[in-house]
Amino acid sequence: MLKEFKDFIMRGNVIDLAVAVVVGAAFGAVVTALVDSLIMPLIALLVGQPNFNELAFTINDTTFQYGVFLTAVVNFLLIAAAIFLFVIKPITAVNARFAKDEEATERECPECLSEVSVKATKCKFCTSELTPTA
């Protein structure tokens, strides 16, 4: 049983998952610090403190604090925007810059959906006529 447990723990996907959780937690702390220390003060300068926690209404002596939910939604949107602007956009730009401009050498046959050369005039699988692409 101990050997099986060791084999389970040493699988690549378990270790990858553990590393992803640790890196994700650290990255979450970085994004939260970015939002809390840079973005929220900028928003507070523009529109005041973005805290809606005190917003509520009462029906039959029951208080509904919808402001807590609204604050959580605003915080989520700010964190998502920070990740998009400061992580996704730069990584996409870097990947696009270093991506190789590889020309396609194959295309899909419109009749049988097989992969054929872009220079082919006849599909080698279904023998349908094809027009070569430049």
MODELLER restraints for C-alpha pairs under 7 A, 6 or more apart:
rsr = mdl.restraints
at = mdl.atoms
rsr.add(forms.Gaussian(group=physical.xy_distance, feature=features.Distance(at['CA:31:A'], at['CA:79:A']), mean=6.83, stdev=0.5))
rsr.add(forms.Gaussian(group=physical.xy_distance, feature=features.Distance(at['CA:35:A'], at['CA:78:A']), mean=6.94, stdev=0.5))
rsr.add(forms.Gaussian(group=physical.xy_distance, feature=features.Distance(at['CA:35:A'], at['CA:79:A']), mean=6.31, stdev=0.5))
rsr.add(forms.Gaussian(group=physical.xy_distance, feature=features.Distance(at['CA:44:A'], at['CA:50:A']), mean=6.37, stdev=0.5))
rsr.add(forms.Gaussian(group=physical.xy_distance, feature=features.Distance(at['CA:51:A'], at['CA:71:A']), mean=5.93, stdev=0.5))
rsr.add(forms.Gaussian(group=physical.xy_distance, feature=features.Distance(at['CA:52:A'], at['CA:67:A']), mean=4.58, stdev=0.5))
rsr.add(forms.Gaussian(group=physical.xy_distance, feature=features.Distance(at['CA:52:A'], at['CA:68:A']), mean=6.38, stdev=0.5))
rsr.add(forms.Gaussian(group=physical.xy_distance, feature=features.Distance(at['CA:52:A'], at['CA:70:A']), mean=6.44, stdev=0.5))
rsr.add(forms.Gaussian(group=physical.xy_distance, feature=features.Distance(at['CA:52:A'], at['CA:71:A']), mean=5.40, stdev=0.5))
rsr.add(forms.Gaussian(group=physical.xy_distance, feature=features.Distance(at['CA:53:A'], at['CA:67:A']), mean=4.36, stdev=0.5))
rsr.add(forms.Gaussian(group=physical.xy_distance, feature=features.Distance(at['CA:53:A'], at['CA:68:A']), mean=4.46, stdev=0.5))
rsr.add(forms.Gaussian(group=physical.xy_distance, feature=features.Distance(at['CA:53:A'], at['CA:71:A']), mean=6.40, stdev=0.5))
rsr.add(forms.Gaussian(group=physical.xy_distance, feature=features.Distance(at['CA:54:A'], at['CA:67:A']), mean=5.91, stdev=0.5))
rsr.add(forms.Gaussian(group=physical.xy_distance, feature=features.Distance(at['CA:55:A'], at['CA:65:A']), mean=6.07, stdev=0.5))
rsr.add(forms.Gaussian(group=physical.xy_distance, feature=features.Distance(at['CA:55:A'], at['CA:66:A']), mean=6.20, stdev=0.5))
rsr.add(forms.Gaussian(group=physical.xy_distance, feature=features.Distance(at['CA:55:A'], at['CA:67:A']), mean=4.40, stdev=0.5))
rsr.add(forms.Gaussian(group=physical.xy_distance, feature=features.Distance(at['CA:56:A'], at['CA:63:A']), mean=6.62, stdev=0.5))
rsr.add(forms.Gaussian(group=physical.xy_distance, feature=features.Distance(at['CA:56:A'], at['CA:64:A']), mean=5.39, stdev=0.5))
rsr.add(forms.Gaussian(group=physical.xy_distance, feature=features.Distance(at['CA:56:A'], at['CA:65:A']), mean=4.21, stdev=0.5))
rsr.add(forms.Gaussian(group=physical.xy_distance, feature=features.Distance(at['CA:56:A'], at['CA:66:A']), mean=5.57, stdev=0.5))
rsr.add(forms.Gaussian(group=physical.xy_distance, feature=features.Distance(at['CA:56:A'], at['CA:67:A']), mean=6.18, stdev=0.5))
rsr.add(forms.Gaussian(group=physical.xy_distance, feature=features.Distance(at['CA:57:A'], at['CA:63:A']), mean=5.72, stdev=0.5))
rsr.add(forms.Gaussian(group=physical.xy_distance, feature=features.Distance(at['CA:57:A'], at['CA:64:A']), mean=5.37, stdev=0.5))
rsr.add(forms.Gaussian(group=physical.xy_distance, feature=features.Distance(at['CA:57:A'], at['CA:65:A']), mean=6.70, stdev=0.5))
rsr.add(forms.Gaussian(group=physical.xy_distance, feature=features.Distance(at['CA:58:A'], at['CA:64:A']), mean=6.06, stdev=0.5))
rsr.add(forms.Gaussian(group=physical.xy_distance, feature=features.Distance(at['CA:105:A'], at['CA:117:A']), mean=5.91, stdev=0.5))
rsr.add(forms.Gaussian(group=physical.xy_distance, feature=features.Distance(at['CA:105:A'], at['CA:118:A']), mean=5.70, stdev=0.5))
rsr.add(forms.Gaussian(group=physical.xy_distance, feature=features.Distance(at['CA:106:A'], at['CA:115:A']), mean=6.05, stdev=0.5))
rsr.add(forms.Gaussian(group=physical.xy_distance, feature=features.Distance(at['CA:106:A'], at['CA:116:A']), mean=5.30, stdev=0.5))
rsr.add(forms.Gaussian(group=physical.xy_distance, feature=features.Distance(at['CA:106:A'], at['CA:117:A']), mean=4.31, stdev=0.5))
rsr.add(forms.Gaussian(group=physical.xy_distance, feature=features.Distance(at['CA:106:A'], at['CA:118:A']), mean=5.00, stdev=0.5))
rsr.add(forms.Gaussian(group=physical.xy_distance, feature=features.Distance(at['CA:107:A'], at['CA:115:A']), mean=5.45, stdev=0.5))
rsr.add(forms.Gaussian(group=physical.xy_distance, feature=features.Distance(at['CA:107:A'], at['CA:116:A']), mean=5.47, stdev=0.5))
rsr.add(forms.Gaussian(group=physical.xy_distance, feature=features.Distance(at['CA:107:A'], at['CA:117:A']), mean=6.12, stdev=0.5))
rsr.add(forms.Gaussian(group=physical.xy_distance, feature=features.Distance(at['CA:107:A'], at['CA:118:A']), mean=5.65, stdev=0.5))
rsr.add(forms.Gaussian(group=physical.xy_distance, feature=features.Distance(at['CA:108:A'], at['CA:114:A']), mean=5.44, stdev=0.5))
rsr.add(forms.Gaussian(group=physical.xy_distance, feature=features.Distance(at['CA:108:A'], at['CA:115:A']), mean=4.68, stdev=0.5))
rsr.add(forms.Gaussian(group=physical.xy_distance, feature=features.Distance(at['CA:108:A'], at['CA:116:A']), mean=6.11, stdev=0.5))
rsr.add(forms.Gaussian(group=physical.xy_distance, feature=features.Distance(at['CA:109:A'], at['CA:115:A']), mean=6.27, stdev=0.5))
rsr.add(forms.Gaussian(group=physical.xy_distance, feature=features.Distance(at['CA:109:A'], at['CA:116:A']), mean=6.46, stdev=0.5))
rsr.add(forms.Gaussian(group=physical.xy_distance, feature=features.Distance(at['CA:109:A'], at['CA:123:A']), mean=6.70, stdev=0.5))
rsr.add(forms.Gaussian(group=physical.xy_distance, feature=features.Distance(at['CA:112:A'], at['CA:126:A']), mean=6.48, stdev=0.5))
rsr.add(forms.Gaussian(group=physical.xy_distance, feature=features.Distance(at['CA:116:A'], at['CA:123:A']), mean=6.47, stdev=0.5))
rsr.add(forms.Gaussian(group=physical.xy_distance, feature=features.Distance(at['CA:118:A'], at['CA:132:A']), mean=5.95, stdev=0.5))
rsr.add(forms.Gaussian(group=physical.xy_distance, feature=features.Distance(at['CA:118:A'], at['CA:133:A']), mean=5.68, stdev=0.5))
rsr.add(forms.Gaussian(group=physical.xy_distance, feature=features.Distance(at['CA:119:A'], at['CA:132:A']), mean=4.82, stdev=0.5))
rsr.add(forms.Gaussian(group=physical.xy_distance, feature=features.Distance(at['CA:119:A'], at['CA:133:A']), mean=6.20, stdev=0.5))
rsr.add(forms.Gaussian(group=physical.xy_distance, feature=features.Distance(at['CA:120:A'], at['CA:130:A']), mean=6.75, stdev=0.5))
rsr.add(forms.Gaussian(group=physical.xy_distance, feature=features.Distance(at['CA:120:A'], at['CA:132:A']), mean=5.66, stdev=0.5))
rsr.add(forms.Gaussian(group=physical.xy_distance, feature=features.Distance(at['CA:121:A'], at['CA:129:A']), mean=5.95, stdev=0.5))
rsr.add(forms.Gaussian(group=physical.xy_distance, feature=features.Distance(at['CA:121:A'], at['CA:130:A']), mean=4.55, stdev=0.5))
rsr.add(forms.Gaussian(group=physical.xy_distance, feature=features.Distance(at['CA:121:A'], at['CA:131:A']), mean=5.47, stdev=0.5))
rsr.add(forms.Gaussian(group=physical.xy_distance, feature=features.Distance(at['CA:121:A'], at['CA:132:A']), mean=5.59, stdev=0.5))
rsr.add(forms.Gaussian(group=physical.xy_distance, feature=features.Distance(at['CA:122:A'], at['CA:128:A']), mean=5.56, stdev=0.5))
rsr.add(forms.Gaussian(group=physical.xy_distance, feature=features.Distance(at['CA:122:A'], at['CA:129:A']), mean=4.60, stdev=0.5))
rsr.add(forms.Gaussian(group=physical.xy_distance, feature=features.Distance(at['CA:122:A'], at['CA:130:A']), mean=5.15, stdev=0.5))
rsr.add(forms.Gaussian(group=physical.xy_distance, feature=features.Distance(at['CA:123:A'], at['CA:129:A']), mean=6.63, stdev=0.5))
rsr.add(forms.Gaussian(group=physical.xy_distance, feature=features.Distance(at['CA:123:A'], at['CA:130:A']), mean=6.78, stdev=0.5))
